[in-house]
Amino acid sequence: MMSLLDLWKIKTDLGNGRPFKAHLDIHSATLDIMMAVTFDYPQSDTMVGRHIAHLKTQSEADSNVSQNKPVSFSEAPLSPELDALVYLTESIGVGFQSILPRIANWVYLQRFRSKKALRVKKELIRRNIENSLKRLTQDGTDHEPKKKKLRCAVDQILLREIEGARKNGVRPNFHKSAIYDEASFFSQEFD
């Protein structure tokens, strides 16, 4: 939230105190929260942080705009990961808008952009599973998870997998589709 306030301070300064639309900033902060809760996303990769860095390269806003009209600022583009997650979240509505929901959804997911977004999301989850395992285990094994190191939803999901495997006397499978599906649910739940 402090980063969001910093962003608004910069916009206020660049706009010489004129009003500006803040709904996209709130959307960006929501995406940041979603990523932090799900994946322990680093502060350096947040959308609000990207917007701040982008605006620091800008000069004053357009001075021809009326004092009472909202000033516009160019926005930093979404990171590839956030772009993929937003795109996939928006795709949920495709089925609801069609008289043949399953077919419409299948066709939508056959698009090049859809397939690319699914690959990006899968890689994001895989990378975060590996990062989480490093945080949870002392010696690179799955025998002694560090419960005090839980920082995000993926950590909790993997801890449950470790404990469930231990109870059943089997080796945990951190890359099974159920884990990827649960991480996907968390990452799209907040959008």
N, C-alpha and C positions, 0 to 999 in steps of 0.2 A: 504493500500500500504506500510505503514511503517513496518507492520509485514512481508510482502513479502521481503522487503529489509533486515530485520533482519534474515530471513531464509537464504537468499543468503549469508549474512555475515558469518553465522554459517557454511554453506556448503563450503565457500571459506576457512575458517579457518581449518575445518576438512580435506579438500582436499589439504591443503598446497598450495593454490593458483592455483591448476590445474583446467581446465575447467570441467563443469558438465552440464548435460542436464537440462534445465529449463522449458520445456513445461508442465510437470506435475505440477510444482509449479504454473504456470500461470492458469492451469485448476483448481487447488485447490483454488486460489484466486478468480476465476470466480464463483465457487460454493459458496464461502463465501459471495461474493457480492450479488448473487442471493438470498441467505438465509436472508441476512440483509435487502435487499430491500423488500422482500415479508413478512418476519415474524419478523423483528427486532431481528434476531438471536443473542444470546449473544456472545461477543468476546471470552469468555472462551471455546466455543464449535466450533470455526472455524477450518477448515482443516489446514490452515497455522499455526495456534497456536498449533494444534496437531502435525504437522510435526516438529515444533521447539522443543516441549517437547520431542518428540521421538529422535531427533538428539542430544539433550543435554545428552542423556544416552549413546550415541555412542562414541567410541574412534576414533582415526584418521582413514581415509579411507585407503583402501588397498594400501600399499606403493610399491607393485610390478607392479602397473600400470604405463605405460609410461607417462612421463611428458606431452606429447602432446595429449594423449587420454583422453576422458571425464571420470571422476571418477563417480562411481555409489554409491548411498546411498539407504539404505532400507527406505521404505515409511511407514508412519503410516497408518493403515487401515482406510477406510471411517467409519464415524459414521453410525449406523443403519439407521438413517433418510436420510442421504446423499446417502448411498448405495441404499436405496429404490427409491429415486428420480432419481438417475442416471440410475438404472435398468429400471424404467418405461419410462424414456425419450428414452433410447436405444430401447425399445420395439416398439416405433413408427415406426421404419424402417421395422418391421416384415411384415406388410401388403404390403409395397412397393416392397418387394423382392419375393412376391408370386403371382402366377397366380390367386389365390383365396384369395384376401386380407382379406375379412371379416372372412372367416373360419380360416385362418392362425392366425389372430389377436385373435379370440375367443379361439382357441386352446392354444395359447401362454398365455392368461390370465387365463387359467384353471390350469396352473402349480402351484405347492405349493409355489415356490418362488414369483410368480406374485401375488398370493393371499396375501401372507405375506407382500409384498411391498405395496400393496394397503391398507392393514390394518394400516401399519406404517404411510403411508402418511395421511390417514384419521385422525389418532390420532394426528399427528403433526399439522394438520390444526385445529382440535378441540381444542387442548391445546392453540394454538396461538389465536384463536377466544376468548377464555376465558381470556387470558392475555390482549388482545386488549380491551375487554370490561372493564376490570379493569382500564386501562389507560384512556379510553374515558369517563367514567361516574364518577361522584363525589360520589354518594351515593349507588352505586351498581345497579342503575336503568338505563333505557335507555331514560330518559326524557331530560337530559341536557348533551349532549356530549361535551367534552372539545376539540374543534378544534385545539387548540394550542398544544395538546398532540399527534397529528398525527406523527407517526414515521415510518410507513411501509404501504405497499399496503393493508394488511388486515385491518388496521385502516381505510383507505379510503373506502374500500368495506363496512365495518360495518357502517360507518358514512352515506354512501348513503342509506343503508337499514333503518337506524333510520329516516333519513329525508323523505324517500319515504313512510314509514309506517305512519309517522306523517301527511303527506299531505293527505293520503288516510284514515286516521282515524282508522287504524288497529294497532295491536301490531306487532313489528318487529319479524321476524323469522331468527335468526342468524345461525341456523343450517340447512337451506334448501340446497338442492343439488346445486342450482345456485351459492351460496356463496362458497361452497367447490370447485365447478368447476372453478370458477374465481381465487381462491387462487391457485389451481393446475396449471392453465394456467400460472400465474406469476412465480411460482416456477420452471416450466419446460421451460419457455421462454428463459432463459439466458443460458441454458446448450448447 
